[in-house]
Amino acid sequence: MKLLYTNFHSGSGGGHTTYIRELARGLSVRHEVHVAAPEESRLLREAREIPGLHAFAQPYPNGLRLRPARRRACARLRAYLEEHRFDIVHVNGSADHRLVIAALRGLQPRPLVVLTKHNTKPMRGLQHAWRARFGTDKVIAVCEFVRRQLSHTPYRRCQPETVYNGVDTAFYSPAEPADRVDTRQLWIGSNAGTADYKGWTDLMAALALLTPDERDRIQVVIAGHPPSAAQREMLARSGLQDRFHFPGLLDDVRPMIARLDAGFVLSHDIETISFACREMMAMGKPVMVTDYAGLPENIRPGTDGWIVPVHGHAAMAAALRDMLNDREDVLRRGKAARDHALAEFGIGTFLDHTEAVYARLLAGAPSLDSEPSPSQDLASTGRLIGEDGHPRRHGPMQMPDMPASSQPVADPPSVW
């Protein structure tokens, strides 16, 4: 097969970058694989470093004010499509999807277009109806929650299919952290980033519910963009500045994850399945997640992690207290998380299932003319889904003020 992956993100790209990089790297061993991404993107930089992978600098201007730039970008992409005659073009967001459709107009034979739905943002309106009917041949959902969500959108005619994100369980494997000065400290953290919807600020309210002694035994580490001014102000009001550490964007998150006792992904919007969650579990860390969207699909409660309600500060505090009081249980759950990752999260399964979607599509099935009715009641996905098939959004939490911690930070990790 001859495959082209597109992605519009011009910066880090988060999970989109991880998704495309791992697919492209793995499938380039047995197929001709190209990646088209903006010149300044992390994806293009990393794609250029992978032997056998074809990297193409492609902008995706978006918005009415950028129409001249968009016309130039469309002509550039059209020339690349005409030159290479791909079998599959795999798009990963609205901006690159729109440009691909425009660049393919009139091209014969036209490559088949596959779209991956990476988030829980609504897909409504005439634009999506048009794209689903005339510019999409197949949709991949990264979790079952998203597949059920798509069954209530125009993309149901593209017969959405779930292919879970996979991680390299050899790369993300358990590692011994450096010795700690204070073994009483519980280190929890996340490599999911600091965006507001990631829910990390909920930990401030959860920590406020603990006793001063419990609170002073917990350290929180979050990798990603530095916190915003508003987030830092919230942290200052909470008096918990000495409990939180921000190492920034890391090229390699493994040393940070290795230092943790447990991980967390507490999202309340946009999130689907979370590469970060699966990477931490692959490294033998149990993870606390919210019951938002596909996050619970990662966890076997009581076995390899904890599932708490969105903005469920009392439940988060209870889980933290359990971690403090039973370190052996944390270690046991961490081992179970690693076993779960080996059994279900492997990169090989991810590659094979994605490749199988392409093969079935190229073989002529499913038909674009079929429009299956939604087969599942979205109420089965839990209380976070609305009547329109999209997750309910949650308002900002209210942060209580509290006194500053009475203890200094213990043993800040040298890798940060």
C-alpha positions in Angstrom: 0.0 0.0 0.0 1.0 3.6 -0.6 -0.1 5.7 2.4 -0.2 9.4 3.2 -0.8 10.7 6.7 -1.8 14.3 7.2 -1.8 16.5 10.4 -2.4 20.2 10.7 -0.7 20.9 14.1 2.2 23.2 13.7 3.6 22.7 17.2 3.9 19.8 19.5 0.6 18.1 18.3 0.2 16.1 21.5 -1.5 12.7 20.9 -2.0 13.4 17.2 1.8 13.4 16.8 2.2 10.2 18.8 -0.6 8.5 16.8 0.8 9.3 13.3 4.4 8.9 14.2 3.9 5.3 15.6 1.6 4.3 12.7 4.0 5.7 10.1 7.1 4.2 11.7 5.5 0.8 12.1 3.8 0.5 8.7 6.7 1.9 6.8 8.5 -1.4 7.3 6.0 -3.1 4.9 4.4 -0.2 2.9 5.4 3.1 1.3 4.5 5.7 3.9 4.5 9.5 3.6 3.7 12.2 6.3 2.6 15.7 5.3 2.8 18.2 8.2 3.7 21.8 8.7 7.4 22.7 8.5 7.5 23.8 12.1 5.7 20.8 13.6 7.3 18.2 15.9 5.7 15.5 13.7 7.6 16.6 10.6 10.9 16.9 12.6 10.5 13.4 14.0 9.3 11.9 10.7 12.5 13.1 9.0 14.5 11.1 11.6 12.7 7.8 10.8 14.6 5.7 8.1 12.4 4.8 5.1 9.7 7.4 5.9 8.9 10.2 3.4 8.4 13.5 5.1 6.7 16.4 3.2 6.4 20.0 4.5 2.8 20.9 4.1 0.9 23.9 5.6 -2.8 23.8 6.4 -3.9 27.5 6.6 -7.3 27.8 8.2 -9.8 30.7 8.2 -11.3 33.2 5.7 -8.4 35.7 6.2 -5.9 33.1 5.0 -7.6 32.3 1.7 -4.6 33.2 -0.5 -2.3 31.0 1.6 -4.9 28.3 1.6 -5.0 28.3 -2.2 -1.3 28.0 -2.4 -1.3 25.2 0.2 -4.0 23.4 -1.8 -2.0 23.6 -5.0 1.1 22.3 -3.2 -0.8 19.3 -1.8 -2.6 18.7 -5.1 0.8 18.4 -6.9 2.1 16.0 -4.3 -1.1 13.8 -4.6 -0.8 13.8 -8.4 2.9 12.9 -8.2 2.5 10.0 -5.8 -1.0 8.5 -6.4 -1.6 7.2 -3.0 -4.0 4.3 -2.1 -5.0 5.8 1.2 -4.9 9.3 2.6 -5.4 9.2 6.3 -6.5 12.6 7.8 -6.5 13.5 11.5 -8.4 16.8 12.0 -10.8 19.2 10.4 -8.1 21.6 8.9 -6.2 18.8 7.1 -9.4 17.0 6.2 -10.8 20.1 4.4 -7.6 20.8 2.5 -7.3 17.1 1.4 -10.9 17.2 0.1 -10.2 20.4 -1.8 -6.9 19.1 -3.2 -8.5 15.8 -4.4 -11.3 17.5 -6.3 -11.4 16.0 -9.8 -8.4 13.7 -9.2 -8.9 10.3 -10.9 -8.4 7.7 -9.6 -9.0 9.3 -6.2 -7.3 7.7 -3.1 -9.6 6.5 -0.4 -9.8 8.9 2.6 -9.7 7.6 6.2 -10.4 9.9 9.1 -9.5 9.3 12.7 -11.6 10.9 15.3 -9.2 11.8 18.2 -11.5 13.9 20.4 -15.1 14.3 21.6 -15.7 17.6 19.9 -19.2 17.7 18.2 -19.3 16.9 14.4 -22.6 18.5 13.4 -23.9 20.7 10.6 -23.8 20.9 6.8 -20.1 20.9 6.6 -19.7 17.6 8.4 -22.7 16.1 6.4 -21.0 17.1 3.2 -17.5 15.8 4.2 -19.0 12.5 5.4 -20.8 12.0 2.1 -18.3 13.2 -0.4 -14.9 13.3 1.3 -14.6 10.4 3.7 -14.6 6.6 3.0 -13.9 5.3 6.5 -13.8 6.6 10.1 -11.6 5.2 12.8 -12.6 5.8 16.4 -9.9 5.6 19.1 -12.2 4.1 21.7 -15.7 2.6 21.9 -17.1 5.8 23.4 -16.2 7.8 20.3 -17.5 5.0 18.0 -20.9 5.2 19.7 -20.7 9.0 19.5 -20.1 8.9 15.8 -23.1 6.7 15.2 -25.2 9.8 16.0 -23.4 12.0 13.4 -23.4 12.1 9.6 -20.2 9.9 9.7 -22.3 6.9 10.6 -22.5 6.2 6.9 -18.7 5.7 6.9 -19.3 2.7 9.3 -17.0 3.9 12.2 -14.7 1.2 13.6 -12.8 1.2 16.8 -9.0 0.8 16.7 -7.5 1.4 20.1 -4.3 3.5 20.4 -1.3 1.4 21.0 2.1 2.2 22.7 5.5 0.6 22.3 5.6 -1.5 25.5 9.3 -2.2 25.0 10.1 1.5 24.9 7.7 2.3 27.7 8.7 -0.4 30.2 9.3 -0.4 34.0 12.4 1.3 35.1 13.9 1.8 38.6 13.7 5.4 39.8 16.6 7.0 41.6 16.8 6.6 45.4 14.7 9.0 47.4 15.7 10.9 50.5 12.2 10.7 52.0 10.4 7.4 51.2 7.2 8.7 52.9 6.5 11.0 49.9 4.0 9.8 47.4 4.8 11.0 43.9 1.9 11.2 41.5 2.0 12.7 38.0 0.9 12.9 34.4 2.5 13.4 31.0 -0.9 14.4 29.6 -0.2 18.1 29.7 -1.5 21.2 31.5 -4.4 22.3 29.3 -7.5 23.3 31.4 -9.6 20.4 30.2 -7.0 17.9 31.5 -8.4 18.5 35.0 -5.1 18.6 36.9 -6.3 21.7 38.8 -9.0 19.4 40.4 -6.1 17.9 42.4 -5.9 21.2 44.3 -9.4 20.8 45.6 -8.8 17.1 46.3 -5.6 17.8 48.3 -7.5 20.5 50.3 -9.7 17.7 51.6 -6.8 15.8 53.1 -5.2 16.4 56.5 -2.2 18.6 56.6 0.1 15.6 57.3 -1.4 13.7 54.3 -1.1 16.7 52.1 2.5 17.2 53.0 3.4 13.7 51.9 2.2 14.1 48.3 4.1 15.6 45.4 2.5 16.2 42.0 4.5 16.3 38.7 2.9 17.4 35.4 4.8 17.4 32.1 3.7 19.7 29.2 3.5 23.4 28.5 4.1 25.6 31.5 0.9 26.5 33.4 -0.9 29.6 32.2 -0.9 32.8 34.3 -4.5 32.0 35.4 -3.5 28.5 36.4 -0.5 29.8 38.4 -2.8 32.3 40.2 -5.2 29.5 41.1 -2.3 27.5 42.4 -1.0 30.4 44.5 -4.5 31.0 46.0 -4.6 27.3 47.0 -1.3 27.6 48.9 -0.1 24.4 47.2 2.7 25.8 45.1 5.3 23.6 46.8 3.3 20.4 46.1 3.3 20.9 42.2 6.2 20.6 39.8 6.3 21.4 36.1 9.3 20.1 34.2 8.0 21.5 30.9 7.7 19.7 27.5 10.0 16.7 27.6 11.5 14.9 24.6 11.5 11.7 26.6 8.9 11.4 29.4 10.2 8.1 30.7 12.6 9.4 33.4 9.7 11.4 34.8 7.2 8.5 34.7 9.8 6.2 36.3 9.9 8.6 39.3 6.2 8.3 39.9 4.3 6.0 42.2 1.0 6.5 40.3 -0.3 8.5 37.4 -3.5 10.5 36.7 -5.5 11.8 33.7 -8.5 13.7 35.1 -9.9 15.2 31.9 -13.4 16.7 31.7 -13.6 17.6 28.0 -12.2 16.8 24.6 -10.2 13.7 25.8 -10.8 10.3 24.4 -8.5 7.4 25.3 -5.2 9.1 26.2 -1.8 8.0 25.0 -0.4 9.4 28.3 -2.5 7.0 30.4 -1.4 4.0 28.3 2.3 5.0 28.4 2.2 5.3 32.2 0.5 2.0 32.6 3.0 0.4 30.2 5.7 1.6 32.6 4.0 -0.1 35.5 2.2 2.8 37.0 -1.4 2.5 38.1 -3.5 5.5 36.9 -6.4 7.4 38.3 -8.8 8.6 35.6 -12.1 10.3 35.5 -15.2 8.7 34.1 -15.1 11.0 31.0 -15.5 9.6 27.5 -13.1 6.7 26.8 -10.8 7.1 29.8 -12.5 4.3 31.8 -11.8 1.9 28.9 -8.2 1.9 30.0 -8.8 0.8 33.6 -9.9 -2.3 35.5 -11.1 -0.6 38.7 -9.5 -2.1 41.8 -7.0 -4.0 39.7 -4.7 -1.5 37.8 -6.1 2.0 38.7 -8.9 4.1 40.0 -11.9 5.6 38.2 -13.3 8.8 39.8 -16.2 11.2 38.8 -15.4 14.3 36.8 -14.6 17.0 39.3 -15.0 14.3 41.9 -12.8 15.9 44.5 -13.9 13.7 47.4 -13.3 10.5 45.4 -9.9 11.8 44.3 -9.0 12.6 47.8 -10.1 9.1 48.9 -8.0 7.5 46.2 -4.9 9.5 47.3 -5.5 8.6 50.9 -5.6 4.9 49.9 -2.3 5.3 48.0 -0.7 6.9 51.0 -1.9 4.2 53.4 -1.2 1.1 51.3 1.9 1.4 49.2 1.9 -2.4 48.6 -1.5 -2.1 46.9 -0.1 0.7 44.7 2.8 -1.6 43.6 0.4 -4.5 43.0 -1.8 -2.3 40.8 1.3 -1.0 39.0 2.3 -4.6 38.1 -1.3 -5.3 36.9 -1.2 -2.1 34.8 2.0 -3.4 33.1 0.4 -6.8 32.5 -2.7 -5.1 31.1 -0.6 -3.0 28.7 1.3 -6.0 27.5 -2.0 -7.9 26.8 -4.0 -5.1 25.2 -2.1 -1.9 24.5 0.8 -3.1 22.3 2.0 -1.3 19.2 1.7 -4.5 17.2 -2.0 -4.8 17.7 -2.5 -1.1 16.9 -0.6 -1.5 13.6 -2.3 -4.8 12.6 -5.8 -3.5 13.3 -5.2 -0.2 11.4 -3.7 -2.0 8.5 -6.7 -4.4 8.4 -9.0 -1.4 8.1 -7.1 -0.2 5.1 -7.1 -3.6 3.5 -10.8 -4.1 3.9 -11.5 -0.7 2.5 -9.3 -1.3 -0.5 -11.0 -4.6 -1.1 -14.3 -2.8 -1.5 -16.0 -3.0 1.8 -17.7 -1.2 3.5 -19.9 0.5 0.9 -20.3 4.3 1.1 -23.9 3.9 0.3 -24.8 2.0 3.5 -26.1 4.1 6.3 -26.5 1.9 9.3 -28.8 3.1 12.1 -27.2 3.7 15.5 -27.1 0.3 17.1 -26.4 1.2 20.7 -28.2 3.4 23.2 -25.7 6.2 24.1 -27.0 6.1 27.7 -24.9 3.0 28.0 -21.8 5.3 27.9 -22.7 6.8 31.2 -24.0 10.0 32.6 -21.5 12.2 30.8 -23.2 12.0 27.4 -26.0 14.3 26.2 -29.1 13.6 24.2 -27.4 14.8 21.0 -24.8 12.1 21.2 -22.0 14.4 22.5 -20.5 14.6 25.9 -21.8 17.1 28.3 -19.3 19.9 29.0 -18.5 20.7 32.6 -18.1 24.1 33.9 -15.0 25.3 35.8 -14.6 24.1 39.3 -14.6 26.4 42.3 -11.3 26.4 44.2 -11.3 26.9 47.9 -8.6 29.0 49.5 -6.5 27.1 52.0 -3.4 27.8 54.2 0.0 27.2 52.7 1.6 23.8 53.4 3.6 23.6 56.6 6.3 21.4 55.1 9.0 22.1 52.5 9.3 20.2 49.3 11.0 16.9 49.8 13.6 15.6 47.4 12.9 17.4 44.1 13.9 15.1 41.2 17.2 16.0 39.5 15.9 15.1 36.0 13.6 18.2 36.1 
